[in-house]
């Protein structure tokens, strides 16, 4: 059985490239790599093949094999966990963003030796590099204030290890999007989209989060994240939490929840509210297109419902696509946005 404080906060893989897991335990970070062996007829080869064969949208099977791999990794580690990450006694959680993003980190390879699973130190990864050359591509030409990662207080981790967090900056609640190099392509796209909105004549009319600032790395001053308006959410949290009345092919996708060990509460809403939200999504996307901004990954989970106004807010401009909502060949295009909006309206029964 896994320890209660064990969290597999990130899974990365590519067809045949291996499996890469980031695990948090008692404030320490472990990076575990399962790399393809020279021969596929090995325990690693079979495990990678099984993992890669599961379709992205098959959440039940994906969750099951992730759990299986986590247990194998934990058992193979033996005393490593208690030696490197002993339980903390009455030690408060780190409150600043820097500590969340850059905890003490250990790298291991997970492999078979003498037909047994082993966890061995991975000397190839070396010390974590906090350098963020991608941050140089974020051009602050709209006069956004900049804040050090050590001066931002984390109130709640929304996803990942600190990739998306609710934070307090000089007493104001904001949404912070930050993280490591691999996270930056989407972050740059989001910044560019929201900057275009901020500079447009429609800035006050489009229900998307406003840019409020930039996050800099404490040691170097490099940009490592962006600060946005925090949207307080109510019931439902997103359109993705709504019950799919007709049991269509869409369903209420539960993106990013099973990996975090959370249960998604599926909720109901009146047809009147659904129609209002559908009209608001339609209006927001039309206004975005008017100023040349593409949403990029339209789906119910990227529409937040404001707790106080009950309005629908469009979020997540990091790009990409999600199966059943946007076809891959239409990813990050106006046609893809139109496809997503049409499917969202069908999901809401708002057409």
N, C-alpha and C positions, 0 to 999 in steps of 0.2 A: 504494500500500500504506500502511496506517495504521501510525503509530509503535507500538513495543512497549508504551510507557507510556500509550497512549491508552485511556481507559475511558469508555464511555457508561454512566453509572451509573444514569440514570433517564430513562424515557420517559413523557410524559403526552400525552393526546389526548382529544378528545371529538368526537362525530360532527359534522363540519363546523367545529369550533372551531379547528382547526390542530394542529400537532405541536410539542411542546416537549421539548427534549433537554438533559440536563445532562451535560457532558463533563468529565472530570478528565484533566489532562495536566501532568506534572512538578510536581505540587503546586498547580496553578492550576485554578480552576473556570470553565467556560464555559457560559453558558446560551444556547442557540440556539433561536430561534422561527421556525417556518414558519407564517405566518398566511394565512387564506383571502384570495385576491385579490378585487377587485371583479367580475372575470369568471372563471368556472370554466374557461374555455378558455385557460388559461395553464399553464406548466410547474408552478407551485406548486399550482394547482387539481387537475391530474391526479395529482400526487404525493400530495396529501392524500386525494384520492378513492380511490386505490389502497390507501393505508395503512388508511383507515377501512373498506374493504370486506373486509378479511381477518378472519375470525372469531377471537375471542380464543383459542380452544383450538387453532387451527392454528399450532403453534409453529414448524414448518418454514418456512412462508411468512412468518410474522411476523419470524423471525430473518433471512430473506433480504432482505426490504425494509428492515429496520433497517440491515443491513450496507450495502446500496446507498445509503441516505441518508447514513450516516456517511462513506462514501467521497466522495460529492458535496460534503458540508460541508467535509471536509478539503481537497479539491482547490480548492474555492472560496476557502478561507481563505488559501492561498498562504503568504506570509511572516509572516502574523499569528501563526501558532503559534510559530515560533522567536523572534519578537520579544517576544511577551508571556509565553511559557512555554518559555524555553530549557532544554535538558537540564541537570540538576543533576549536579555532579561531587562524589562522595563526601559528599553532604549527607544526613544521616540523616533518615528519615521523622519527621514530627511525632509525638510520643508522647502528648500530652494530647488529651482529647476535644474541647476548644474549638477547637484548630487543625484537627482533622478536619472539624468541623461548619461552620467559618467561614473557609475559605481565601480568598485574594484572588480576586475574582470579576469576570468580564467578560461583558457581555450583547451579543448580536448578532442581527440579523435575517438570515435566509437567503431570498433572493428572486432573481427574474430581472430583469436589466437589459440591454437591447439583446440579448435572446435568449441571455444567458449568466448562469450562476449567479454570484451575488455574496454576499459576507458583509459586512454593513455594521453599524457600531455601533448599538445600540438605545438611544437616549437616553430612551425612555419608561420603562424599568425603573428607572433611578436606582440609587442606592447600596443595597446589601443592608441590609434592616432586620432586626435581631436581636431585635426586640420580639416577645414571645410572650403576647398577651392570653389565649389559651386556657389557659395554665398556671394562670391564676387560678381556673379551674374545678376544678382538682385540690385537694381538701380533705384536708389531712393531719390527720385526726382519730384516727389510730392511733399517733401518736408516732414516725413514721419519721425517721431522721436525714437531713440534707440535705448534699449535697456540691457544691462548685463545679465547673463544667465544666473548669476549669484544674487541678483536683486529682485528676482521674480519668485513669488511664493506660490507653491503648488497647493491648490485646494482640493483637486480631485483629478485622478488619472482617468481619462475617458477611453483611450485605446492605447495598446502597446505598453511600453515601459515609460513613456513620457512623450510619445509622438504627438498626441493630441491631449491637452490638459486644460482644465479650468484653473485659472491662476488669478492672483491678485497683484496688481502693479500700482504702486502708490495709492493703495486703497480702492482701486477700481477693478471690478471683476472683468476678465477678458478670457477669450479662448486662444490658447497658444498652440501653434503647430510648429514643431521643431523636430530635430533628430539627426541621424547620421547621414552620411553621403548618399546611401541608397534611397533615402526618402526625399532627396532634394529635387529630382526632376518634377515630381508632382507638386512640390512646394513652390517651385519657380512658376509653374503654370498657374497655380492658384493666385500667386501674387500678381502676375501679369493680368489675369482676368479681373481681379478686384481693383487693381490700379486703374484699369481702363474704365471700370464703373465709376470710380471715385473722380476721374477727370472728365466724365461725361455730363451733359446737361440733364441726364435722367438719374443722377446719383441719389436724389432724395425720393425717387419713385419706385426703385427696384428693391424688392425684399430679398436682399442677400446681405451677409455680414459686412460691415464696414471695416476697412483696414485702420488699425489704431497705432501700430508701432512695429518695430523690428527687434529681434532678440540677437544679442551679440555674445560671442564666446568670451568668458571672463578673462582668460589669459591673453588673447590676441586681438579682440575686438572684431573678429570676423563675424559676418552675419550667419546665424545658424537657424533662424526661425522667424515667424511672423506672428503678430498679435492682431486678433480680430475681435469684433463685437461679440460678446457672449449672448447667445439666444437662450433664455430660460424656457425649458420645455415642460409641457403639461401632460395631458391625457388625451390622445396618445402622444408618446415621445416623438415618433416619426410616423409617416404614413405607412411605413413597413410594419408597424405594430398592429395595423388594422386587420380584422378578420376578413378573409376573402370569401365573401358571401356565396359566390357561385362555385367555389372549389375549382377555379380555373387553373390553367397551366402555370400562372404566376405564383400564387400563394403569397404568404407574407414571409419574404426572405429574412433570414435571421443572420445577416452578415456580421461577422466579428464578435458574435456573442458566445458561441459554443467554445471557441478557443479560450475565452476568458472565464469559462466556468459559470456563465450567467444563464438564467432562464429568462426567455422573452415572454412577456405577458401579452397575449393576443387580445385586442380590445375591439369593441364595437363602436360605431358612430352613426348618427342619423344620416339619411340620404341628403338632407338639407346641408349638413356640415360637409359631407363628402363632395357635394356639387360646388360648394363655396371654395373648398381647397383645390379642387380640379381647375376651377376658373382662375384661381390665383396662380397656380403653377403655369397654366397656359399663358396668362398675362406676363408673368415674370420672364419666361423663356422668350416670348415675343419681343419684350423690351431689350433683353440681352442681345438678341439677334440684330435688333435695330442699331446697336452700337458696336456690332462686330464681335461679340463675345459668344463663345460656344460653351455650353454647360459641360458636356463631355462624358459624363457617366450618370445619365439620368435614370433614376429608379426611386421607388418609394422611400427607401432608407436614407436617401439624400434630400429628403424634404422634412424639415423640422416643424413642429406645431408649437407656436409661441404660447407659453403658459398664460399670459395676461390678456392677449388679444385674440387668441384662437386662430391666428392667421398662419398660412403656410409660407415657410421661408425655404428657398432653394440654397443648398450648401454643397460643398465638396467640388472644387474646380480642378482637382488634381489630374483629371483625365482618365483614360482607360475605358473599359466597358464591362457590363455584367450580363452574363448569359440570361436569356429570356426577356431582357429589356432593351438591349442594343446589339445589333449584329456586329461581329468583329470588323467586317469590312466598312462599316459606317462609324467606327469609333472616332470620337472627337470631330465630328462633322455636323453641319446643320441638319442634314438628313437623319443622322443618328439621334439628335435632339428631338426631332419631330416624331421619330419612331418611339422614343422613350415616352414623350408626353402622351401620344396616342394610347400606349399601353397602360400608362398611369391612369388616364381617364377611364379606360375600360375596367381596370382594377377597382377604381372608385365607383364604378357604375354612374359616372357623371356625364356621359356623352348625351 
